[in-house]
Amino acid sequence: MDAILYIIAGPLFLISVAGYIFVKVRLRPTDPQLDEYYHELEDQHPEYAKYLKWSKLTFTAVIISMLLLLIAVVI
């Protein structure tokens, strides 16, 4: 069981961390007027909405893979 968790969680962790770093570096909105943009819940700036979606998704994958690695180490 431990080997299966290591095989699944190890690469998932590495890919998720690389994806998270990529999102933070390359997908960050570069619009200088983004701070002046009026945000409503329904109408978010498209670049910022894409950045937030991918940032949350990759961070969640990092957390899940870390929990799987923790379970593999403890059990």
C-alpha positions as CSV (number, residue, x, y, z in Angstrom):
1,M,0.0,0.0,0.0
2,D,2.8,2.4,0.9
3,A,4.5,1.8,-2.5
4,I,1.4,2.7,-4.4
5,L,0.9,5.9,-2.4
6,Y,4.6,6.8,-3.0
7,I,4.2,6.1,-6.7
8,I,1.1,8.2,-7.0
9,A,1.9,11.1,-4.6
10,G,5.6,11.6,-5.5
11,P,5.2,12.6,-9.1
12,L,1.9,14.4,-8.4
13,F,3.7,16.5,-5.8
14,L,6.5,17.4,-8.2
15,I,4.2,18.2,-11.1
16,S,1.9,20.3,-8.8
17,V,4.7,22.3,-7.4
18,A,6.1,23.0,-10.8
19,G,2.7,24.0,-12.0
20,Y,2.2,26.3,-9.0
21,I,5.5,28.0,-9.7
22,F,4.6,28.3,-13.4
23,V,1.2,29.9,-12.5
24,K,2.8,32.4,-10.1
25,V,5.5,33.4,-12.5
26,R,3.9,33.3,-16.0
27,L,0.2,33.7,-15.5
28,R,0.3,36.7,-13.1
29,P,-1.7,39.5,-14.6
30,T,0.5,42.2,-16.1
31,D,-2.1,44.9,-16.6
32,P,-0.9,48.0,-14.7
33,Q,-4.5,49.3,-14.5
34,L,-5.7,46.1,-12.8
35,D,-5.8,47.8,-9.4
36,E,-8.2,50.4,-10.8
37,Y,-10.4,47.8,-12.3
38,Y,-13.8,47.6,-10.5
39,H,-14.3,44.1,-9.3
40,E,-17.7,42.6,-8.8
41,L,-18.5,39.0,-8.1
42,E,-19.9,38.4,-11.5
43,D,-17.5,40.5,-13.6
44,Q,-13.9,39.7,-12.8
45,H,-11.0,40.7,-15.0
46,P,-10.5,37.7,-17.3
47,E,-6.7,37.5,-16.7
48,Y,-7.1,37.7,-13.0
49,A,-9.9,35.1,-13.0
50,K,-7.7,32.7,-14.9
51,Y,-4.8,33.4,-12.6
52,L,-6.9,32.7,-9.5
53,K,-8.5,29.6,-10.9
54,W,-5.2,28.0,-11.8
55,S,-3.5,29.2,-8.6
56,K,-6.2,27.5,-6.5
57,L,-6.2,24.4,-8.6
58,T,-2.4,23.8,-8.4
59,F,-2.2,24.7,-4.7
60,T,-5.0,22.2,-4.0
61,A,-3.1,19.5,-5.9
62,V,0.0,20.3,-3.8
63,I,-1.9,19.9,-0.6
64,I,-3.6,16.7,-1.6
65,S,-0.3,15.1,-2.7
66,M,1.4,16.2,0.5
67,L,-1.4,14.6,2.5
68,L,-1.0,11.4,0.5
69,L,2.8,11.4,1.2
70,L,2.1,11.9,4.9
71,I,-0.3,9.0,4.9
72,A,2.3,6.8,3.2
73,V,5.0,7.8,5.7
74,V,2.8,7.3,8.8
75,I,1.2,4.0,7.8
